[in-house]
Amino acid sequence: MTNKVIYSLAVIFVLQTIISACDPCDCGDTGKYEKYYTGLDLEAWDTSGFSPKIVNDEVRKHSFGITFSVTSDLKRVASYNKNHSNSASFGFAPAMACDCVEPEYITVDLIHQIEITVINVENDEEIDVTDHFYSTSYDGITTSITEVFEDLGKWHESFHVDLENYSNVPDSAIFTVKIFLESGHELYAQTDVIEFVE
């Protein structure tokens, strides 16, 4: 009887070792990361016509839009191992089943505010035009940047906005987008000189 028990345990151990060597779980990259915002990419768009195109010369004010995206670096702070299911199956469950842990991303310094200003090239006057730009949802509803934040409770890392109110926007202008982080750190980017035509 004792030999049968020892033999059975030995067989289970050998099978578990063999199956574990051919582990079917490939969890890929798992771990915990801290995300740090490092910069800002900015593109000016001409939205007239059937498809938007990057502004390279002149554009009409009612067809002007900006896309800005925050760039970031990731720092790994922890690694996770796959969690094998444990059930009463004589040690086979760890070799036969597993749950993969999804990577976790934590933003260290959140976006606190977005500001868009325009500089009049002729006299260097700078005007805050943040509320002149609107985001359009898939159902056609236009919303100001500030209202988008109030609705979502957070800022997007990538945004496209269109110039909706252009009454005090100069004909020759440079736009600056500033991202203020909760720490007080500031990210910004500028367009080239934009020449508006009627």
C-alpha positions, 0 to 999 in steps of 0.5 A: 500500500505504501509503495502504491502511494509513493508510486502515485505521488512520484507519477503526479510529480513527474507529470506536473514537472513535464506539463509545467515545462510546456506551460500553455500560458503566455501572459506577455508583458505584465506589470505596473508602470508609472506614466510621466508626461514629457512633451506635447505634439501639435498639428494645425489642420485645414478641415475644408473639403472631404478630408482634413489636411495639415496646414502648409500655407493658407487656411480659412478661419472657419476651417481651422483646427488643432490636434494636440497629443501629450507624449509620455514615458513609462517607468516599470515599478513592479512585475506581476507573475501569472496567477495559477488557479489552485483547486483540488486536482492533485497538483495538476491545476497549476500546470493546466490553468492560469490567469494573466494579470493585465498591465497597470498604468498609473499617471504620476502627474495628471493634466490640470488645465489646457490653455490655447493662446494666439499671438498676433504676428504684427504686434506680438499681442497674445490673446487667450482663445481657449474657449474659442475652440470646440470639440465635436462628438460623433453625434455632431454636438460641439463642446468647449474644451472646458465643458469636455473636462467638466463632463468627463472629470479628466482631460484627454491625452489627445484632442482635436479642436476646431476654431468656432469663434474667430472674431478676435483671431488675427489674420497672421497668427501663431497658436500656442497650446499649454498643458498645465500638470497638477505639479505646476509643470508646464508642457507647450507647443506652438504652430508655425505662422498661420496665414488666414484668408477670407 
